[in-house]
Amino acid sequence: EIVRRHPEVKRARLVIDSRDNKDMAVLHCEAAPGGDEPALAAALAESFRTVCKLRGEARIVAPGTLANDGKIIDDIRRFD
């Protein structure tokens, strides 16, 4: 739903991590270069809050940089 709201995003992956015993969500999005990346990241973070009812951040990455392994959510937290 989040990506559907932003047609300039071609692919996305939500990465869940933990820092200082706090879970954090970062939406990594591939978008064409040349756009207003800070504004797009802010709009994506707002959409994330609206859709998921959670705080998260968004990072814009260059096209082709997200792994092509079929994952759309990547939980990289460690519990050891």
QUIBELJO-V919164 format. One record per helix or strand. SS is the DSSP state (h for helix, s for strand). FROM is the first residue (numbers start at 1). TO is the last residue. If there is no record, write none. Layout:
SS:FROM:TO / SS:FROM:TO
This chain:
h:3:5 / s:9:19 / s:22:31 / h:37:52 / s:57:61 / s:73:75
